[in-house]
Amino acid sequence: MQPGKELIQEVRAGFIRQGTTLGFYCRNNNIDGGNVYRLLRGEWNGDKAKALRSQIIEASGVKAPEVKDS
């Protein structure tokens, strides 16, 4: 999933489906919420940002869309 507004929405929805929020996840994991939005938008794209982005996506339960064969 590419960084951007859609990713932010999907991640937030993923946490809500779990009965929690992205903000709660950030507070519990000592992650600055502002930084999370920057890396989910793709403004921060270094190795550490990519690793944290993957961690947050996984924690949210968001799955990459499956590619179907035609």
The first five atom37 places (N, CA, C, CB, O) and aatype in JSON, in Angstrom:
{
  "aatype": [12, 5, 14, 7, 11, 6, 10, 9, 5, 6, 19, 1, 0, 7, 13, 9, 1, 5, 7, 16, 16, 10, 7, 13, 18, 4, 1, 2, 2, 2, 9, 3, 7, 7, 2, 19, 18, 1, 10, 10, 1, 7, 6, 17, 2, 7, 3, 11, 0, 11, 0, 10, 1, 15, 5, 9, 9, 6, 0, 15, 7, 19, 11, 0, 14, 6, 19, 11, 3, 15],
  "atom_mask": [
    [1, 1, 1, 1, 1],
    [1, 1, 1, 1, 1],
    [1, 1, 1, 1, 1],
    [1, 1, 1, 0, 1],
    [1, 1, 1, 1, 1],
    [1, 1, 1, 1, 1],
    [1, 1, 1, 1, 1],
    [1, 1, 1, 1, 1],
    [1, 1, 1, 1, 1],
    [1, 1, 1, 1, 1],
    [1, 1, 1, 1, 1],
    [1, 1, 1, 1, 1],
    [1, 1, 1, 1, 1],
    [1, 1, 1, 0, 1],
    [1, 1, 1, 1, 1],
    [1, 1, 1, 1, 1],
    [1, 1, 1, 1, 1],
    [1, 1, 1, 1, 1],
    [1, 1, 1, 0, 1],
    [1, 1, 1, 1, 1],
    [1, 1, 1, 1, 1],
    [1, 1, 1, 1, 1],
    [1, 1, 1, 0, 1],
    [1, 1, 1, 1, 1],
    [1, 1, 1, 1, 1],
    [1, 1, 1, 1, 1],
    [1, 1, 1, 1, 1],
    [1, 1, 1, 1, 1],
    [1, 1, 1, 1, 1],
    [1, 1, 1, 1, 1],
    [1, 1, 1, 1, 1],
    [1, 1, 1, 1, 1],
    [1, 1, 1, 0, 1],
    [1, 1, 1, 0, 1],
    [1, 1, 1, 1, 1],
    [1, 1, 1, 1, 1],
    [1, 1, 1, 1, 1],
    [1, 1, 1, 1, 1],
    [1, 1, 1, 1, 1],
    [1, 1, 1, 1, 1],
    [1, 1, 1, 1, 1],
    [1, 1, 1, 0, 1],
    [1, 1, 1, 1, 1],
    [1, 1, 1, 1, 1],
    [1, 1, 1, 1, 1],
    [1, 1, 1, 0, 1],
    [1, 1, 1, 1, 1],
    [1, 1, 1, 1, 1],
    [1, 1, 1, 1, 1],
    [1, 1, 1, 1, 1],
    [1, 1, 1, 1, 1],
    [1, 1, 1, 1, 1],
    [1, 1, 1, 1, 1],
    [1, 1, 1, 1, 1],
    [1, 1, 1, 1, 1],
    [1, 1, 1, 1, 1],
    [1, 1, 1, 1, 1],
    [1, 1, 1, 1, 1],
    [1, 1, 1, 1, 1],
    [1, 1, 1, 1, 1],
    [1, 1, 1, 0, 1],
    [1, 1, 1, 1, 1],
    [1, 1, 1, 1, 1],
    [1, 1, 1, 1, 1],
    [1, 1, 1, 1, 1],
    [1, 1, 1, 1, 1],
    [1, 1, 1, 1, 1],
    [1, 1, 1, 1, 1],
    [1, 1, 1, 1, 1],
    [1, 1, 1, 1, 1]
  ],
  "atom_positions": [
    [[0.84, -1.17, 0.0], [0.0, 0.0, 0.0], [0.89, 1.24, 0.0], [-0.96, -0.01, 1.22], [1.85, 1.34, 0.77]],
    [[0.58, 2.16, -0.86], [1.4, 3.36, -1.01], [1.07, 4.39, 0.07], [1.19, 3.98, -2.4], [-0.09, 4.53, 0.47]],
    [[2.1, 5.11, 0.55], [1.85, 6.18, 1.52], [0.92, 7.23, 0.92], [3.18, 6.83, 1.97], [0.96, 7.5, -0.28]],
    [[0.11, 7.82, 1.75], [-0.8, 8.87, 1.3], [-2.05, 8.91, 2.16], [0.0, 0.0, 0.0], [-2.16, 8.2, 3.17]],
    [[-2.98, 9.76, 1.75], [-4.22, 9.96, 2.5], [-5.01, 8.66, 2.65], [-5.07, 11.02, 1.81], [-5.56, 8.39, 3.72]],
    [[-5.06, 7.86, 1.61], [-5.81, 6.6, 1.66], [-5.21, 5.64, 2.69], [-5.83, 5.94, 0.27], [-5.94, 4.97, 3.41]],
    [[-3.89, 5.59, 2.77], [-3.23, 4.72, 3.75], [-3.59, 5.17, 5.17], [-1.7, 4.73, 3.56], [-3.88, 4.33, 6.02]],
    [[-3.57, 6.46, 5.42], [-3.93, 6.98, 6.73], [-5.35, 6.55, 7.09], [-3.8, 8.52, 6.77], [-5.6, 6.1, 8.21]],
    [[-6.27, 6.7, 6.15], [-7.66, 6.32, 6.4], [-7.79, 4.83, 6.68], [-8.53, 6.71, 5.21], [-8.52, 4.43, 7.58]],
    [[-7.09, 4.02, 5.91], [-7.15, 2.56, 6.09], [-6.58, 2.15, 7.45], [-6.39, 1.85, 4.97], [-7.16, 1.31, 8.15]],
    [[-5.45, 2.74, 7.82], [-4.82, 2.41, 9.1], [-5.73, 2.83, 10.26], [-3.43, 3.09, 9.23], [-5.93, 2.07, 11.2]],
    [[-6.27, 4.04, 10.19], [-7.17, 4.5, 11.25], [-8.39, 3.58, 11.35], [-7.61, 5.95, 10.99], [-8.79, 3.21, 12.45]],
    [[-8.96, 3.23, 10.22], [-10.13, 2.33, 10.21], [-9.77, 0.96, 10.77], [-10.69, 2.18, 8.78], [-10.57, 0.34, 11.47]],
    [[-8.56, 0.49, 10.47], [-8.12, -0.79, 10.99], [-8.08, -0.82, 12.51], [0.0, 0.0, 0.0], [-8.49, -1.8, 13.14]],
    [[-7.58, 0.26, 13.09], [-7.56, 0.33, 14.55], [-8.97, 0.44, 15.12], [-6.71, 1.53, 15.02], [-9.27, -0.17, 16.15]],
    [[-9.82, 1.2, 14.46], [-11.2, 1.35, 14.93], [-11.91, 0.0, 14.89], [-11.96, 2.39, 14.08], [-12.67, -0.33, 15.81]],
    [[-11.69, -0.79, 13.84], [-12.29, -2.13, 13.76], [-11.85, -3.01, 14.93], [-11.92, -2.8, 12.42], [-12.56, -3.94, 15.32]],
    [[-10.69, -2.72, 15.47], [-10.18, -3.48, 16.62], [-10.67, -2.89, 17.95], [-8.65, -3.5, 16.6], [-10.35, -3.42, 19.02]],
    [[-11.43, -1.81, 17.88], [-11.96, -1.2, 19.1], [-10.99, -0.24, 19.76], [0.0, 0.0, 0.0], [-11.12, 0.05, 20.95]],
    [[-10.03, 0.25, 19.01], [-9.04, 1.18, 19.55], [-8.8, 2.28, 18.52], [-7.7, 0.44, 19.91], [-9.55, 2.41, 17.55]],
    [[-7.76, 3.08, 18.72], [-7.44, 4.15, 17.78], [-5.95, 4.17, 17.47], [-7.89, 5.51, 18.34], [-5.14, 3.6, 18.19]],
    [[-5.62, 4.84, 16.4], [-4.21, 5.04, 16.04], [-3.52, 5.85, 17.13], [-4.08, 5.74, 14.66], [-2.38, 5.56, 17.49]],
    [[-4.2, 6.86, 17.65], [-3.62, 7.68, 18.72], [-3.3, 6.87, 19.97], [0.0, 0.0, 0.0], [-2.25, 7.06, 20.59]],
    [[-4.2, 5.96, 20.33], [-3.98, 5.1, 21.5], [-2.77, 4.2, 21.25], [-5.24, 4.25, 21.8], [-1.94, 4.01, 22.14]],
    [[-2.67, 3.65, 20.05], [-1.52, 2.8, 19.69], [-0.23, 3.6, 19.82], [-1.68, 2.24, 18.24], [0.76, 3.13, 20.39]],
    [[-0.24, 4.82, 19.3], [0.97, 5.66, 19.36], [1.36, 5.95, 20.81], [0.74, 6.98, 18.61], [2.53, 5.83, 21.17]],
    [[0.39, 6.32, 21.64], [0.69, 6.62, 23.05], [1.24, 5.39, 23.76], [-0.57, 7.11, 23.77], [2.19, 5.5, 24.53]],
    [[0.66, 4.23, 23.51], [1.11, 3.0, 24.17], [2.49, 2.54, 23.7], [0.11, 1.89, 23.93], [3.16, 1.79, 24.41]],
    [[2.9, 2.99, 22.53], [4.19, 2.58, 21.98], [5.2, 3.72, 21.92], [3.99, 2.01, 20.61], [6.23, 3.62, 21.24]],
    [[4.89, 4.81, 22.64], [5.79, 5.98, 22.71], [6.21, 6.48, 21.33], [7.03, 5.63, 23.51], [7.39, 6.73, 21.07]],
    [[5.21, 6.61, 20.46], [5.45, 7.11, 19.1], [4.74, 8.45, 18.97], [4.94, 6.08, 18.01], [3.56, 8.56, 19.31]],
    [[5.45, 9.46, 18.5], [4.86, 10.78, 18.3], [3.81, 10.7, 17.18], [5.95, 11.83, 17.97], [4.13, 10.32, 16.05]],
    [[2.58, 11.07, 17.49], [1.49, 11.0, 16.51], [1.74, 11.82, 15.27], [0.0, 0.0, 0.0], [1.4, 11.39, 14.16]],
    [[2.34, 12.98, 15.42], [2.64, 13.82, 14.26], [3.62, 13.14, 13.32], [0.0, 0.0, 0.0], [3.49, 13.24, 12.09]],
    [[4.59, 12.47, 13.89], [5.55, 11.74, 13.06], [4.87, 10.6, 12.31], [6.7, 11.19, 13.93], [5.22, 10.32, 11.16]],
    [[3.9, 9.96, 12.95], [3.19, 8.85, 12.3], [2.48, 9.35, 11.05], [2.18, 8.21, 13.27], [2.53, 8.7, 10.01]],
    [[1.82, 10.49, 11.14], [1.13, 11.02, 9.97], [2.12, 11.39, 8.87], [0.29, 12.24, 10.36], [1.82, 11.2, 7.69]],
    [[3.28, 11.89, 9.24], [4.29, 12.23, 8.22], [4.77, 10.98, 7.49], [5.48, 12.95, 8.87], [4.93, 10.99, 6.28]],
    [[4.99, 9.9, 8.24], [5.49, 8.7, 7.56], [4.38, 7.97, 6.82], [6.14, 7.76, 8.57], [4.64, 7.33, 5.81]],
    [[3.15, 8.05, 7.31], [2.04, 7.42, 6.57], [1.72, 8.19, 5.29], [0.79, 7.34, 7.46], [1.25, 7.6, 4.32]],
    [[1.97, 9.51, 5.28], [1.79, 10.31, 4.07], [2.95, 10.14, 3.1], [1.61, 11.78, 4.42], [2.84, 10.5, 1.93]],
    [[4.07, 9.61, 3.59], [5.24, 9.43, 2.74], [6.21, 10.59, 2.8], [0.0, 0.0, 0.0], [7.17, 10.62, 2.03]],
    [[5.99, 11.55, 3.7], [6.9, 12.67, 3.84], [8.23, 12.21, 4.43], [6.28, 13.77, 4.72], [9.28, 12.78, 4.12]],
    [[8.18, 11.2, 5.27], [9.39, 10.57, 5.82], [9.46, 9.19, 5.2], [9.37, 10.5, 7.41], [8.54, 8.39, 5.34]],
    [[10.56, 8.91, 4.51], [10.62, 7.67, 3.76], [11.96, 6.97, 3.88], [10.33, 7.94, 2.31], [12.33, 6.17, 3.02]],
    [[12.69, 7.25, 4.95], [13.96, 6.57, 5.18], [13.73, 5.15, 5.68], [0.0, 0.0, 0.0], [12.59, 4.72, 5.82]],
    [[14.8, 4.44, 5.93], [14.7, 3.05, 6.38], [13.92, 2.91, 7.68], [16.09, 2.46, 6.55], [13.08, 2.02, 7.82]],
    [[14.2, 3.8, 8.65], [13.49, 3.73, 9.93], [12.0, 4.05, 9.75], [14.11, 4.7, 10.95], [11.15, 3.41, 10.37]],
    [[11.7, 5.02, 8.91], [10.3, 5.39, 8.65], [9.57, 4.23, 7.98], [10.22, 6.65, 7.76], [8.43, 3.92, 8.34]],
    [[10.21, 3.59, 7.03], [9.59, 2.45, 6.34], [9.33, 1.31, 7.31], [10.47, 1.96, 5.19], [8.28, 0.66, 7.25]],
    [[10.28, 1.05, 8.21], [10.12, -0.02, 9.19], [8.96, 0.3, 10.14], [11.43, -0.24, 9.98], [8.15, -0.57, 10.44]],
    [[8.89, 1.54, 10.62], [7.82, 1.94, 11.52], [6.48, 1.93, 10.79], [8.11, 3.34, 12.11], [5.47, 1.52, 11.37]],
    [[6.46, 2.37, 9.54], [5.23, 2.34, 8.74], [4.71, 0.9, 8.63], [5.46, 2.94, 7.33], [3.52, 0.66, 8.81]],
    [[5.59, -0.03, 8.34], [5.21, -1.44, 8.24], [4.67, -1.95, 9.57], [6.41, -2.3, 7.79], [3.68, -2.68, 9.6]],
    [[5.32, -1.57, 10.67], [4.88, -1.99, 12.01], [3.47, -1.49, 12.29], [5.87, -1.47, 13.09], [2.63, -2.23, 12.8]],
    [[3.22, -0.23, 11.97], [1.91, 0.37, 12.24], [0.84, -0.25, 11.36], [1.96, 1.89, 12.03], [-0.27, -0.53, 11.83]],
    [[1.16, -0.48, 10.1], [0.19, -1.11, 9.18], [-0.16, -2.5, 9.68], [0.75, -1.18, 7.74], [-1.33, -2.88, 9.7]],
    [[0.84, -3.25, 10.08], [0.6, -4.6, 10.59], [-0.26, -4.56, 11.86], [1.93, -5.31, 10.87], [-1.19, -5.35, 12.0]],
    [[0.06, -3.65, 12.76], [-0.7, -3.54, 14.01], [-2.15, -3.14, 13.75], [-0.04, -2.52, 14.94], [-3.04, -3.52, 14.51]],
    [[-2.38, -2.39, 12.68], [-3.74, -1.94, 12.36], [-4.58, -3.06, 11.76], [-3.7, -0.76, 11.41], [-5.8, -2.98, 11.73]],
    [[-3.92, -4.1, 11.28], [-4.63, -5.21, 10.66], [-4.97, -4.97, 9.21], [0.0, 0.0, 0.0], [-5.71, -5.75, 8.61]],
    [[-4.44, -3.9, 8.63], [-4.71, -3.6, 7.23], [-3.95, -4.58, 6.35], [-4.33, -2.13, 6.89], [-2.76, -4.81, 6.55]],
    [[-4.64, -5.13, 5.4], [-4.01, -6.07, 4.47], [-3.92, -5.42, 3.11], [-4.82, -7.41, 4.4], [-4.81, -4.67, 2.7]],
    [[-2.83, -5.7, 2.41], [-2.68, -5.19, 1.05], [-3.72, -5.85, 0.17], [-1.24, -5.46, 0.51], [-4.02, -7.03, 0.33]],
    [[-4.29, -5.1, -0.76], [-5.29, -5.69, -1.64], [-4.7, -6.83, -2.46], [-5.87, -4.63, -2.58], [-3.57, -6.75, -2.94]],
    [[-5.47, -7.9, -2.61], [-5.02, -9.03, -3.38], [-5.15, -8.75, -4.88], [-5.8, -10.29, -3.0], [-6.11, -8.11, -5.32]],
    [[-4.18, -9.23, -5.63], [-4.22, -9.08, -7.08], [-4.86, -10.34, -7.63], [-2.79, -8.85, -7.69], [-4.39, -11.45, -7.37]],
    [[-5.93, -10.16, -8.39], [-6.65, -11.3, -8.95], [-6.21, -11.52, -10.4], [-8.17, -11.08, -8.87], [-6.05, -10.57, -11.17]],
    [[-6.02, -12.78, -10.75], [-5.68, -13.12, -12.12], [-6.92, -12.96, -12.99], [-5.12, -14.56, -12.22], [-8.03, -13.26, -12.56]],
    [[-6.72, -12.49, -14.23], [-7.86, -12.33, -15.12], [-8.11, -13.58, -15.91], [-7.66, -11.16, -16.06], [-9.03, -13.63, -16.72]]
  ]
}
